[in-house]
Every structure is written in structure tokens, then in C-alpha cells.
Amino acid sequence: MRRAIISVLAISLGILIKSCDTTDPPDNKSLALKLEDVSCTEAWIKLETTNLQLPVAITIKQTNPTGDTKSQVVNLNTKDSLLYIDSLLPNKNYKYLVSSNENQVSSNELSVTTMDTTTHNFTFESWTFGTIGSSTLYDVAIINENNIWAVGEILVADTSINGYTTYNAVHWDGSQWELKRILYQGGFWVIRTIFAFSENDIWFSAFVRYDGQNLIELPIPPILIGWSINKIWGSSSSDLYAVGNGGNIAFYNGSKWTKIVSGTDLNINDIWGGYNEKTNEWEILAVASNVNTSTDRTLIKINNITSQIISSSPIQWSLRTVWFMPSRQYFVAGSGIYEKHNLKENEWLNNPLDITTFYTNRIRGNEINDVVGIGAFGDFVHFNGTGWKVNYQDSKLNYGSYLSLDIKENIVAAVGLEYNQAVILIASKINQ
């Protein structure tokens, strides 16, 4: 992660809550530190002041894991501020103290332990499917290491009337893959997305739900007719979103679908959400681009059944995917992988070729120190909290792409196509 750094201690101050208030009485002065967030190499610390005449010079002291200390004097212009500290080491404890000589007051001593890194080491195993025509897998969902579903279109030559049978799903039971035909109203359809809440609640696109025993067909409402559903995401089966071509977004509340105006006619390629414990609200983002036909891109924030377009500056290329943990780390990717710590930051960081020269079709993570991206020609990249590892040779494809992935604990599943065959890659972490 690259961020602007100022000062010897790499500390920068920014307004968090409210600006300077110089009307407070001069007694009962105080400084207080509270940890807002921490990564493997960074910390965000909230500084609150009481009854200090601003601006005021304060001293920030950092005690390193080795016991040595570093101090820096900065001018504080706001009552409540955010200290941003980087260049820390993973899995180490640091202590911070803020004081004002002028006011003869010191803060509490705050102990901060950085996150540990995750392993870059994976073993890879892959399978191909399809023996005639062209086969592709578009999406995948991991329930556990012995229960994985992938969806798409697989053609297998046989002795049937047509000379082949078409499948739209494949299931892993821990020992083998089994091809599946999931019908809708008696007919075959190509499934382009899957989302699993549990082994007893799996959605195959927006039309078929699996309860662990039976496949339940749901009626297709008029607002879902005529557009391709590219991805679904939800917090539950009564809080589900579908996005697709032509800027289409729809919301399912458990009984009916509602159309959401997106503000774009670009194809919406991905959607992700997470619960923000600081605001006690769900955050949902979607990305839109007509990949391969233009560089236009749109980043959409969804609020219940409304949406707004938010800044994607300075990105100038198409976007295919989004993943984040609210108020901690945000990633968007396509022609380049870009990140923010908070959506309120002005710009998305990283240049298009900083991490990978290949197009990234999907990015997902377990935590902010365990993120995987996949894409063209079998590209597989992993962020472990301090840096990205690229050029995994065992994941490479000769002429194909991974189109989607899922990650759960120590397992990554990626799906796509290689030549005319569908392909599944399973990457398993090797314990350090």
C-alpha cells in the first residue's frame, strides 16, 4: 500500500469530527488517544482534545518494539483529529503518547499491535471440463473445502440425440467434481453467477434457490427480463441485490423485486457489501464498465433501494470488480488494482501497472491482509498485508482467463476458461 508520508514519524493529521472550538474554558484540559484501525504496517489513531486553546503545538511520542522512542512536534489546528502512522512492522507492539508542554497535559498511553502478515505460499490444482464446442465457468462459491459450486456452461460429447449434453453447474464433494444440470421451468439455462449464504441457502442467479435438499424455482419478475445478471450479493435471502448489463440493479426483499436506478447505462460487472460497525449500516458498492469496448467506468454506492455515483478519480481505465471491508480497506480493479483506506479519501491509489500487467477480473479477500486477484492468462496475485506477490507460475493459463473467484479461510477457488474448455483452479495455503 502506498500513501503520502510526511514527517520523520510518518504522521499526518486530518479533521475527523469537528473543527477548532476556542470558546472552551481553560481548565480541565485533556488529551485522549483511541485506536481507530490498524493494518500490518499502518495505524489510525483518533486524538481528542478538551479545553485546549487552538492552534497548539503537541508532541507525539512513539515507543518502538525495541524500546527506543521517536518524537515529533506538530501544530494541532483541530479539536478532534486523526493521526495516520505508517512504516510500522507487522505483528509488533507500539506505544503512543501525546503531550502539550504549553498546557502541561499528556494523553493516555495507547498500545497498538499491528496485524500479522498471511502466507504467500499456495499449492495449486486445476481441472478442465468440456469435450466438444466451447465451455466456460463464470462464477464459483465455496461453502467449505468439501462443498464447492461453480456455474456456467459445459458441453460434453456423448451418445445422446444431439451428440452432446450441456451442463450449467459442477459440484465438489471433497473428492471429485460432479457435473449438474439445473433446470428452470423444465428448460436449460446458462448460469452466470452464484452466491451462497450457507450450505442450505444457495442462489443460482436470481431464479433458483437451493435449500440443501431441493431446488426452488422463483418467478422472474418483469424488471429482470431482458438483461443479463452478472453478479448477485446480499446480507441474506431477504436482502439480495442483482446487477447486470445496461446499468441494471434490482433488490429482492424476500417477496418481491424492486428496480434501482443506477445513473449509468454501462454494464455493472460486480457488487460487494459489508457491515460498517462504525456507522452501524451496510455499505454496498458496484462497478460498471463496458469491458473491451471502452475505458469508461462508474463506481456506484447503493443505499437500500437508492444509489449514487461516487468518485473513481484518478482512474482512467475500465473496472471489473470491487471488494472491501468498510472503513478499513477498499479495492477496485480491472485495468489495474486501486485502493483506499476510506471512501472519503480524495483519490484511489496505485497506477495501472503497479501490481500486475494483466487485466483483473475479480478481487476478493478474507481480511485486509489476505486479498487475492485473478484475471487474464491465469494471473493470480496475493496481498499479505505488506505487499503483493505476483507471477505464480502454477496458476498460469496458456490461452484463457479466470473470470471469478471465491476465498474462504485457506482455500481459493477460481474459474474461467482455457482454450475451449472450462477450468477450475483450487489454491490451498501452505501453513508457514
C-alpha positions as CSV (number, residue, x, y, z in Angstrom):
1,M,0.0,0.0,0.0
2,R,1.4,3.4,-1.0
3,R,0.4,6.5,0.9
4,A,1.7,10.0,1.1
5,I,4.1,10.3,4.0
6,I,5.1,13.5,5.8
7,S,7.4,13.9,8.8
8,V,10.0,11.6,10.3
9,L,7.5,9.5,12.1
10,A,5.2,9.4,9.1
11,I,2.4,11.1,10.9
12,S,-0.3,13.2,9.2
13,L,-3.2,14.9,10.8
14,G,-6.7,15.3,9.4
15,I,-10.1,16.5,10.6
16,L,-12.3,13.6,11.7
17,I,-15.3,15.1,13.6
18,K,-15.4,18.8,14.2
19,S,-13.2,21.8,13.8
20,C,-11.5,24.1,16.2
21,D,-13.5,25.4,19.2
22,T,-11.8,28.2,21.1
23,T,-14.6,29.0,23.4
24,D,-13.9,26.3,26.0
25,P,-12.7,27.4,29.4
26,P,-9.0,26.9,30.0
27,D,-9.4,24.5,33.0
28,N,-9.9,20.7,32.9
29,K,-7.6,20.4,29.9
30,S,-7.0,16.9,28.4
31,L,-5.7,14.9,25.5
32,A,-7.1,11.4,24.7
33,L,-5.9,8.7,22.2
34,K,-8.1,6.0,20.8
35,L,-7.2,3.4,18.2
36,E,-9.4,3.7,15.1
37,D,-7.9,1.0,12.9
38,V,-4.6,-0.9,12.3
39,S,-3.1,-2.9,9.5
40,C,0.2,-4.7,9.2
41,T,2.1,-1.5,8.6
42,E,-0.3,1.3,9.4
43,A,-2.3,2.7,12.3
44,W,-5.1,5.3,12.5
45,I,-5.4,6.9,15.9
46,K,-8.1,9.3,17.0
47,L,-6.9,12.3,19.0
48,E,-9.4,14.2,21.1
49,T,-8.7,17.4,22.9
50,T,-10.6,19.2,25.7
51,N,-10.3,22.9,26.6
52,L,-7.1,23.5,24.7
53,Q,-6.6,26.9,23.0
54,L,-6.0,26.1,19.4
55,P,-3.8,26.1,17.5
56,V,-1.4,24.4,19.8
57,A,1.9,22.6,19.5
58,I,1.8,18.9,20.6
59,T,4.5,16.3,20.9
60,I,3.8,12.8,19.6
61,K,6.0,10.1,21.1
62,Q,6.2,6.6,19.6
63,T,7.8,3.8,21.6
64,N,9.0,1.1,19.2
65,P,9.0,-2.7,19.9
66,T,12.7,-2.5,20.7
67,G,12.1,0.1,23.4
68,D,13.6,3.1,21.7
69,T,11.5,6.1,21.2
70,K,10.9,8.7,18.5
71,S,9.2,12.1,19.0
72,Q,7.8,14.8,16.7
73,V,6.3,18.2,17.4
74,V,3.3,19.1,15.2
75,N,0.9,22.0,15.2
76,L,-2.7,20.9,16.0
77,N,-5.4,23.1,14.5
78,T,-8.5,21.0,15.2
79,K,-10.2,19.8,18.3
80,D,-10.6,16.2,17.1
81,S,-8.1,14.8,14.6
82,L,-6.8,11.6,13.1
83,L,-3.2,10.6,13.3
84,Y,-2.1,8.4,10.4
85,I,1.1,6.5,11.1
86,D,2.8,4.2,8.6
87,S,6.2,2.4,8.1
88,L,5.4,0.1,11.0
89,L,6.4,-3.6,11.2
90,P,3.8,-6.5,11.2
91,N,2.8,-8.2,14.4
92,K,4.6,-5.8,16.6
93,N,3.5,-3.7,19.6
94,Y,4.0,0.1,19.6
95,K,3.0,2.7,22.2
96,Y,1.9,6.2,21.7
97,L,1.7,9.3,24.0
98,V,0.7,12.8,23.1
99,S,1.6,15.8,25.2
100,S,1.4,19.6,25.2
101,N,4.2,21.4,27.1
102,E,2.3,24.7,26.8
103,N,-0.7,23.3,28.6
104,Q,1.2,20.8,30.8
105,V,-1.1,18.0,29.8
106,S,-0.5,14.5,28.5
107,S,-2.7,11.8,27.0
108,N,-3.2,8.2,28.0
109,E,-0.6,5.8,26.7
110,L,-2.1,3.9,23.8
111,S,-0.8,0.4,23.0
112,V,-1.1,-0.6,19.3
113,T,-0.4,-4.1,18.0
114,T,-0.1,-4.4,14.2
115,M,-1.7,-7.2,12.2
116,D,0.4,-10.2,11.2
117,T,1.0,-11.0,7.6
118,T,-0.5,-14.0,5.9
119,T,1.4,-16.6,3.8
120,H,2.1,-16.0,0.1
121,N,2.6,-19.8,-0.3
122,F,0.0,-21.8,-2.1
123,T,-0.3,-25.2,-3.7
124,F,-2.4,-25.3,-6.9
125,E,-4.5,-27.9,-8.5
126,S,-6.7,-27.5,-11.6
127,W,-9.4,-29.3,-13.6
128,T,-10.8,-28.8,-17.1
129,F,-14.3,-29.6,-18.3
130,G,-15.9,-29.9,-21.7
131,T,-15.1,-32.1,-24.6
132,I,-16.9,-30.5,-27.5
133,G,-17.6,-26.9,-28.6
134,S,-16.8,-24.1,-26.1
135,S,-17.2,-24.3,-22.3
136,T,-16.9,-21.6,-19.7
137,L,-17.4,-21.3,-15.9
138,Y,-18.4,-17.8,-14.9
139,D,-18.7,-17.9,-11.1
140,V,-17.9,-20.0,-8.0
141,A,-18.9,-20.3,-4.4
142,I,-17.1,-22.0,-1.5
143,I,-19.2,-23.3,1.3
144,N,-16.3,-25.3,2.8
145,E,-13.3,-27.3,1.5
146,N,-15.6,-30.2,0.8
147,N,-18.5,-28.3,-0.7
148,I,-17.8,-26.0,-3.7
149,W,-20.1,-25.0,-6.5
150,A,-19.2,-23.5,-9.9
151,V,-21.6,-22.4,-12.6
152,G,-21.5,-21.7,-16.3
153,E,-21.9,-23.8,-19.5
154,I,-20.1,-27.1,-20.1
155,L,-20.6,-29.2,-23.2
156,V,-19.8,-32.9,-23.0
157,A,-19.8,-35.2,-26.1
158,D,-21.9,-38.4,-25.6
159,T,-24.3,-40.7,-27.4
160,S,-27.4,-38.6,-26.9
161,I,-29.5,-37.4,-29.8
162,N,-27.6,-34.1,-30.2
163,G,-24.3,-35.9,-29.7
164,Y,-23.6,-33.9,-26.5
165,T,-25.1,-32.8,-23.2
166,T,-24.9,-29.3,-21.8
167,Y,-24.4,-28.8,-18.0
168,N,-24.6,-25.5,-16.1
169,A,-23.0,-26.4,-12.8
170,V,-20.3,-28.6,-11.3
171,H,-20.1,-29.6,-7.6
172,W,-17.1,-30.6,-5.5
173,D,-17.8,-33.0,-2.6
174,G,-14.2,-33.2,-1.3
175,S,-13.1,-36.0,-3.6
176,Q,-14.5,-35.4,-7.0
177,W,-16.3,-32.9,-9.3
178,E,-19.8,-33.9,-10.5
179,L,-21.5,-32.2,-13.4
180,K,-25.0,-30.9,-12.8
181,R,-28.0,-29.8,-14.9
182,I,-30.1,-27.2,-13.0
183,L,-33.3,-26.6,-15.0
184,Y,-35.7,-23.7,-14.8
185,Q,-39.3,-24.5,-15.7
186,G,-38.0,-27.6,-17.4
187,G,-35.6,-25.8,-19.6
188,F,-31.8,-25.4,-19.7
189,W,-30.2,-22.0,-19.0
190,V,-26.7,-20.7,-18.6
191,I,-26.0,-19.7,-15.0
192,R,-23.6,-16.8,-14.8
193,T,-23.5,-16.1,-11.1
194,I,-23.9,-17.9,-7.8
195,F,-24.0,-16.7,-4.2
196,A,-24.0,-18.9,-1.1
197,F,-25.1,-17.8,2.4
198,S,-24.7,-21.4,3.7
199,E,-24.9,-25.0,2.5
200,N,-28.7,-24.7,2.9
201,D,-29.1,-21.3,1.2
202,I,-27.5,-21.1,-2.2
203,W,-28.7,-18.8,-5.1
204,F,-28.1,-19.8,-8.7
205,S,-28.5,-16.4,-10.3
206,A,-31.8,-14.8,-9.2
207,F,-34.1,-17.5,-10.3
208,V,-33.2,-20.8,-8.4
209,R,-32.6,-21.2,-4.7
210,Y,-31.2,-24.4,-3.2
211,D,-32.2,-25.1,0.4
212,G,-29.9,-28.1,0.9
213,Q,-32.5,-30.6,-0.2
214,N,-34.5,-29.1,-3.1
215,L,-34.1,-26.6,-5.9
216,I,-36.8,-23.9,-5.5
217,E,-37.7,-22.0,-8.7
218,L,-38.7,-18.4,-8.3
219,P,-40.8,-16.4,-10.7
220,I,-39.0,-14.0,-13.0
221,P,-40.5,-10.5,-12.5
222,P,-40.7,-8.1,-15.5
223,I,-37.9,-5.9,-14.2
224,L,-35.4,-8.8,-14.5
225,I,-36.4,-9.7,-18.1
226,G,-34.2,-8.7,-21.0
227,W,-30.9,-8.1,-19.2
228,S,-28.0,-10.4,-18.2
229,I,-27.5,-10.8,-14.5
230,N,-23.7,-10.6,-14.0
231,K,-23.4,-10.8,-10.2
232,I,-25.6,-11.1,-7.1
233,W,-24.7,-10.2,-3.5
234,G,-26.7,-9.9,-0.3
235,S,-26.7,-10.0,3.5
236,S,-29.5,-12.6,3.5
237,S,-32.1,-14.1,1.1
238,S,-34.4,-11.3,2.1
239,D,-31.8,-8.6,1.4
240,L,-30.4,-9.5,-2.1
241,Y,-29.1,-7.4,-4.9
242,A,-28.6,-8.4,-8.6
243,V,-26.6,-6.3,-11.1
244,G,-26.2,-6.7,-14.8
245,N,-25.8,-5.2,-18.3
246,G,-27.2,-1.8,-19.2
247,G,-26.8,-0.3,-15.8
248,N,-29.4,-2.6,-14.3
249,I,-29.7,-3.1,-10.5
250,A,-32.6,-4.9,-8.7
251,F,-33.3,-5.5,-5.0
252,Y,-35.1,-8.6,-3.5
253,N,-36.7,-8.2,-0.1
254,G,-37.7,-11.9,0.3
255,S,-41.0,-11.5,-1.6
256,K,-40.6,-9.0,-4.4
257,W,-38.0,-7.4,-6.7
258,T,-37.6,-3.6,-6.9
259,K,-35.7,-1.8,-9.7
260,I,-32.9,0.6,-8.5
261,V,-32.0,3.5,-10.8
262,S,-28.2,3.3,-11.2
263,G,-27.4,6.5,-13.1
264,T,-25.4,4.7,-15.7
265,D,-26.1,2.5,-18.8
266,L,-22.7,0.8,-18.6
267,N,-22.7,-2.9,-17.8
268,I,-22.5,-3.4,-14.0
269,N,-20.0,-6.2,-13.5
270,D,-19.6,-6.7,-9.8
271,I,-21.2,-5.9,-6.5
272,W,-20.0,-6.3,-2.9
273,G,-21.1,-5.2,0.5
274,G,-20.1,-5.2,4.2
275,Y,-21.4,-4.1,7.5
276,N,-19.8,-0.9,8.8
277,E,-19.5,-1.3,12.6
278,K,-18.7,2.4,12.9
279,T,-21.8,3.7,11.3
280,N,-24.0,0.6,12.0
281,E,-25.0,0.5,8.4
282,W,-24.5,-1.8,5.4
283,E,-22.1,-0.4,2.7
284,I,-22.7,-1.7,-0.8
285,L,-20.6,-0.8,-3.9
286,A,-20.9,-1.8,-7.5
287,V,-18.6,-1.2,-10.5
288,A,-19.6,-0.7,-14.1
289,S,-17.7,-0.7,-17.4
290,N,-18.2,-2.0,-20.9
291,V,-15.0,-4.0,-20.8
292,N,-13.2,-4.4,-24.1
293,T,-15.2,-1.7,-25.8
294,S,-14.4,1.4,-23.9
295,T,-12.4,2.8,-20.9
296,D,-15.5,4.4,-19.3
297,R,-16.1,3.4,-15.7
298,T,-18.6,4.1,-13.0
299,L,-18.4,3.4,-9.2
300,I,-21.9,3.1,-7.6
301,K,-22.8,3.3,-3.9
302,I,-26.1,1.6,-3.1
303,N,-28.2,2.7,-0.1
304,N,-31.2,0.4,0.4
305,I,-33.2,0.9,-2.9
306,T,-31.4,4.1,-4.0
307,S,-27.9,4.7,-5.5
308,Q,-25.4,7.4,-6.1
309,I,-22.3,7.6,-8.3
310,I,-19.2,8.3,-6.3
311,S,-15.7,9.3,-7.4
312,S,-13.4,6.9,-9.2
313,S,-10.7,9.6,-9.7
314,P,-8.0,9.4,-11.0
315,I,-8.7,6.0,-12.6
316,Q,-8.8,6.3,-16.4
317,W,-9.5,2.7,-17.4
318,S,-12.3,0.2,-17.2
319,L,-13.2,-1.6,-13.9
320,R,-14.5,-5.1,-13.5
321,T,-14.6,-5.9,-9.8
322,V,-14.8,-4.5,-6.2
323,W,-14.1,-5.8,-2.7
324,F,-13.8,-4.1,0.6
325,M,-14.1,-4.1,4.4
326,P,-16.0,-1.0,5.4
327,S,-13.9,1.9,6.7
328,R,-10.8,-0.3,6.6
329,Q,-9.8,-1.1,3.0
330,Y,-11.4,-0.7,-0.4
331,F,-10.2,-2.3,-3.7
332,V,-11.5,-1.8,-7.2
333,A,-9.8,-3.5,-10.1
334,G,-9.8,-4.1,-13.9
335,S,-7.1,-2.4,-15.8
336,G,-5.1,-2.0,-12.6
337,I,-5.8,-2.6,-8.9
338,Y,-6.6,0.5,-6.9
339,E,-7.2,1.0,-3.2
340,K,-8.4,3.4,-0.5
341,H,-8.5,3.2,3.3
342,N,-11.7,5.2,3.5
343,L,-14.1,6.3,0.8
344,K,-13.8,9.9,2.0
345,E,-10.2,10.0,0.8
346,N,-9.8,12.1,-2.4
347,E,-8.2,9.6,-4.8
348,W,-7.8,5.9,-5.5
349,L,-4.1,5.0,-5.1
350,N,-1.8,2.9,-7.4
351,N,-1.1,3.2,-11.1
352,P,-2.5,0.7,-13.6
353,L,0.8,-1.3,-13.9
354,D,1.9,-1.1,-10.3
355,I,0.8,-4.6,-9.3
356,T,0.1,-6.6,-12.4
357,T,0.2,-6.1,-16.2
358,F,-2.8,-8.4,-16.7
359,Y,-6.4,-7.5,-16.6
360,T,-8.0,-8.3,-13.2
361,N,-11.5,-9.8,-13.4
362,R,-12.2,-10.5,-9.8
363,I,-10.8,-9.5,-6.4
364,R,-11.8,-10.9,-3.0
365,G,-10.4,-11.3,0.4
366,N,-10.6,-12.9,3.9
367,E,-9.2,-9.8,5.6
368,I,-7.3,-6.7,4.6
369,N,-4.1,-8.7,5.0
370,D,-5.3,-11.6,2.8
371,V,-6.6,-10.5,-0.6
372,V,-6.5,-12.4,-4.0
373,G,-7.0,-11.1,-7.5
374,I,-7.3,-13.2,-10.7
375,G,-7.5,-12.4,-14.3
376,A,-6.2,-12.8,-17.9
377,F,-3.9,-15.7,-18.8
378,G,-4.3,-17.2,-15.4
379,D,-3.0,-14.2,-13.5
380,F,-3.1,-14.8,-9.7
381,V,-1.9,-12.1,-7.2
382,H,-1.9,-12.1,-3.4
383,F,-1.7,-9.3,-0.9
384,N,-0.4,-10.5,2.5
385,G,-0.6,-7.2,4.4
386,T,2.7,-5.7,3.4
387,G,3.0,-6.4,-0.3
388,W,1.7,-8.2,-3.4
389,K,3.1,-11.4,-4.7
390,V,2.7,-11.9,-8.5
391,N,3.9,-14.4,-11.1
392,Y,2.6,-17.6,-9.6
393,Q,3.6,-19.9,-12.4
394,D,1.4,-22.9,-11.4
395,S,-1.7,-20.8,-11.9
396,K,-0.9,-19.7,-15.5
397,L,-3.1,-20.4,-18.5
398,N,-1.8,-20.6,-22.0
399,Y,-4.8,-19.0,-23.7
400,G,-7.6,-18.2,-21.3
401,S,-8.7,-16.2,-18.2
402,Y,-10.0,-16.7,-14.7
403,L,-13.3,-14.8,-14.6
404,S,-14.3,-15.1,-11.0
405,L,-13.1,-16.4,-7.6
406,D,-14.2,-17.1,-4.1
407,I,-12.0,-17.3,-1.0
408,K,-12.7,-18.9,2.4
409,E,-10.2,-19.4,5.1
410,N,-7.3,-21.3,3.5
411,I,-9.0,-22.1,0.1
412,V,-9.2,-20.0,-3.0
413,A,-11.3,-21.3,-6.0
414,A,-11.0,-19.5,-9.4
415,V,-13.0,-20.4,-12.5
416,G,-12.9,-19.4,-16.2
417,L,-11.8,-20.9,-19.5
418,E,-8.7,-22.3,-21.1
419,Y,-8.9,-22.6,-24.9
420,N,-12.4,-24.2,-25.4
421,Q,-12.6,-25.8,-22.0
422,A,-14.0,-24.6,-18.7
423,V,-11.3,-24.5,-15.9
424,I,-11.3,-24.6,-12.1
425,L,-8.3,-23.7,-10.0
426,I,-8.1,-24.6,-6.3
427,A,-5.3,-22.8,-4.4
428,S,-4.6,-24.0,-0.9
429,K,-2.5,-22.1,1.5
430,I,0.6,-23.8,2.9
431,N,1.0,-23.1,6.6
432,Q,4.0,-21.1,7.5
